[in-house]
Amino acid sequence: MRNIIKILILGGIHEAKQLASKLTKLPNVKIIYSLAGKTQNPNVPNCEIITGGFGGIQGLSSYIKTLGFDLVIDATHPFATQIANNAYTSSKRTGTAYIKLCRKPWESDIINWTSAINPEDAARKLAKMGNRVFLTTGIHALQHFSLLENKWFLIRLIESSSSLPSLQNFEVLLDRGPFEQLEELELLKRNRIDTIVSKNSGGIFPAKLEASHKLGIPILMIEQPAPPRGTLLYSLEETISWLNNRFNLNYRID
């Protein structure tokens, strides 16, 4: 009987769920899907799910070794640099195969933006830009904008949080995408937004940037950090091809 291939998928991007959903259909593959546990109602695949952290490199290394994984697939968010580095290092320590499913950053020949290398850089550049800001950077980056007392922020989050930083003037909008361009246009007009701040998360090009461009609203973009070392793949097709070659799965994407 063929041995079971055990794969740990560290989720975070939509492609992670897609990959896990496909691989769970294979009879000789065992998937464990890990989430950080920060979202209360995450969209998860139909496989074994674990939530919460591992306790750094030591904890993750122990988990990988104890359960005997054949492969770690890091499909976390492009800005989740800590867990990405932990995953790479833990895989190396345990001698476990490792791949990183990446998202190519957004590019556009039509829509222009001002780039920032990190949230601190974005806050410095935003100081010289508009005063009614649509802030779509996620909750962990908000603290860097707290000193901009002359700005008003519209902050869009997936769910409410009790740990909002001490911004002076802001409104929280709870909503979950994807969003259509018409509703983004209405949102920007209704709130008289004159600047948008975003992370270059990659994936489907977002309607908020298209809407901002149509209205002539400047965009400040926090660019992706460098990915970790190791094998970097940029699509489900590339990932499935790698898995087929590594484990002789002979699996085809429908």
C-alpha positions in Angstrom: 0.0 0.0 0.0 1.3 3.5 -0.9 2.4 5.6 2.1 0.4 8.6 3.1 1.9 11.9 2.3 1.4 14.3 5.2 1.3 18.0 4.3 1.1 21.0 6.7 -0.5 24.0 5.0 0.0 27.4 6.7 -3.1 29.3 5.5 -3.7 33.0 5.1 -4.3 33.7 1.4 -7.3 32.5 -0.6 -5.1 30.3 -2.7 -4.3 28.3 0.4 -7.9 27.2 0.8 -8.1 26.4 -2.9 -5.0 24.2 -2.7 -6.1 22.4 0.4 -9.6 21.7 -1.0 -8.0 20.1 -4.1 -5.4 18.0 -2.3 -7.9 16.6 0.2 -9.5 14.8 -2.7 -6.4 12.6 -3.1 -6.6 9.3 -1.3 -3.0 9.2 -0.3 -2.6 12.7 0.9 -3.2 13.9 4.5 -3.7 17.7 4.9 -3.5 19.6 8.1 -4.5 23.3 7.6 -3.2 25.8 10.1 -4.7 29.3 10.7 -3.4 31.9 13.1 -6.9 32.2 14.6 -7.2 35.9 14.4 -10.4 35.9 12.3 -13.5 34.7 14.2 -15.3 33.2 11.2 -12.6 32.2 8.7 -13.4 30.6 5.3 -11.7 27.2 5.7 -11.4 24.1 3.5 -12.9 20.7 4.3 -10.0 19.1 6.1 -8.4 18.9 9.5 -8.0 22.5 10.9 -5.8 23.7 13.7 -5.8 27.3 15.0 -3.5 29.4 17.1 0.3 29.8 17.0 3.0 27.2 17.4 5.2 29.0 19.9 7.9 30.3 17.5 10.5 28.3 15.7 11.0 25.8 18.5 7.3 25.0 18.8 6.8 24.7 15.1 9.9 22.5 14.7 8.6 20.2 17.4 5.1 20.0 15.8 6.5 19.2 12.3 8.8 16.5 13.7 6.2 15.0 16.1 3.6 14.6 13.4 6.1 13.5 10.7 5.2 15.9 7.9 6.6 15.3 4.4 6.1 18.9 3.3 5.3 22.3 4.7 3.5 24.7 2.4 3.6 28.3 3.6 0.6 30.0 2.1 0.4 32.8 4.6 -0.2 36.5 3.7 2.7 38.2 1.9 3.1 40.6 4.9 3.1 37.7 7.5 6.9 37.8 7.6 7.4 36.3 11.1 5.5 33.1 10.5 7.1 32.8 7.0 10.6 32.9 8.4 9.6 30.6 11.2 8.2 28.1 8.7 11.3 28.2 6.5 13.7 27.8 9.5 11.6 25.1 11.1 11.5 23.1 7.9 15.3 23.4 7.5 15.9 22.3 11.1 13.7 19.2 10.8 14.8 18.3 7.3 11.3 18.7 5.9 10.6 19.8 2.3 9.3 23.4 2.2 7.7 25.6 -0.5 6.3 29.1 -0.3 3.1 29.9 -2.3 3.5 33.5 -3.1 1.3 36.2 -4.6 2.8 38.4 -7.2 2.4 42.1 -6.2 -0.1 44.2 -8.1 1.2 46.1 -11.2 -0.6 48.5 -13.5 0.3 50.4 -16.6 -2.6 52.7 -16.0 -3.0 53.2 -12.3 -0.1 55.0 -10.5 0.7 55.1 -6.8 3.3 56.3 -4.4 5.2 53.4 -2.9 6.3 53.0 0.7 8.6 50.3 2.0 6.8 49.7 5.3 4.0 51.3 7.4 6.4 53.7 9.1 7.5 55.0 5.7 3.8 55.2 4.6 3.0 57.3 7.7 5.8 59.8 6.9 4.7 60.2 3.4 1.0 60.4 4.3 1.8 63.4 6.5 2.2 65.5 3.3 -0.9 64.1 1.6 -4.7 64.4 2.0 -6.6 64.7 5.3 -9.5 62.3 4.7 -7.8 58.9 4.4 -9.2 55.5 3.5 -6.9 53.2 5.5 -7.0 49.5 4.3 -3.8 48.2 5.8 -5.1 45.8 8.4 -5.2 46.3 12.1 -1.6 45.7 12.9 -0.3 48.6 10.8 -2.7 51.2 12.3 -0.4 52.1 15.2 2.0 53.8 12.8 -0.5 56.4 11.8 -1.5 57.4 15.4 0.7 60.5 15.4 -1.1 62.1 12.4 -3.5 64.1 14.5 -4.7 66.3 11.6 -6.0 63.3 9.6 -9.4 61.6 9.6 -9.3 57.9 8.9 -11.9 55.5 7.5 -10.7 52.1 8.6 -12.2 49.0 7.0 -11.8 45.7 9.0 -13.3 42.3 8.6 -14.4 42.2 12.2 -14.5 44.4 15.3 -11.5 44.6 17.6 -10.9 45.9 21.1 -7.3 46.7 20.3 -7.6 49.7 18.0 -4.7 52.1 18.4 -5.1 55.6 19.7 -6.0 57.3 16.5 -7.5 60.8 17.0 -10.2 60.9 14.4 -11.5 57.8 12.8 -14.5 55.7 11.8 -14.5 51.9 11.6 -16.3 50.1 8.7 -16.8 46.4 9.2 -17.1 44.6 5.9 -15.8 41.6 4.1 -14.8 41.6 0.4 -14.6 41.1 -2.5 -16.0 44.5 -3.3 -17.4 45.8 -6.6 -16.1 49.0 -8.2 -19.5 50.8 -8.0 -19.8 50.2 -4.2 -16.2 51.4 -3.8 -16.9 54.5 -5.8 -19.9 55.3 -3.6 -17.9 54.7 -0.4 -15.1 57.0 -1.5 -17.6 59.8 -2.5 -19.8 59.4 0.5 -16.8 59.8 2.9 -15.1 62.5 0.8 -11.9 60.5 0.7 -8.9 62.3 -0.7 -6.2 59.6 -0.1 -6.1 55.8 0.0 -3.5 53.8 1.8 -3.2 50.1 0.9 -0.9 47.1 1.2 0.3 45.5 -2.0 -1.2 42.2 -1.1 -1.3 40.8 -4.7 -4.0 38.5 -6.0 -7.1 39.9 -7.8 -6.6 43.6 -8.6 -8.9 45.4 -6.1 -11.8 47.5 -7.0 -10.8 50.2 -4.5 -7.7 51.1 -6.6 -9.7 51.2 -9.8 -12.3 53.4 -8.0 -9.6 55.7 -6.6 -8.1 56.1 -10.1 -11.4 57.0 -11.6 -11.9 59.7 -9.0 -8.4 61.0 -9.2 -7.6 60.1 -5.6 -3.9 59.6 -4.8 -2.9 56.1 -3.7 -0.2 55.4 -1.1 0.9 51.7 -1.5 2.9 49.7 1.1 4.9 47.3 -1.1 5.5 43.7 -0.2 8.4 42.7 1.9 11.0 40.3 0.5 9.7 36.7 0.7 11.6 34.1 2.7 14.3 31.9 1.3 13.4 28.5 -0.2 11.3 27.4 -3.2 9.0 30.1 -4.2 5.9 29.3 -6.4 3.4 31.8 -7.7 0.3 29.9 -8.7 -1.8 26.8 -7.9 -0.6 25.3 -11.3 3.0 25.8 -10.3 2.4 24.3 -6.9 0.5 21.2 -8.2 3.3 20.7 -10.8 5.9 20.8 -8.1 3.9 18.3 -5.9 3.5 16.0 -8.8 7.2 15.9 -9.5 8.1 15.6 -5.9 5.6 12.9 -4.8 4.6 11.3 -8.2 0.9 12.3 -7.5 -0.1 12.5 -11.2 -2.7 15.1 -10.2 -4.4 17.4 -12.6 -6.2 20.7 -11.9 -9.8 20.5 -13.2 
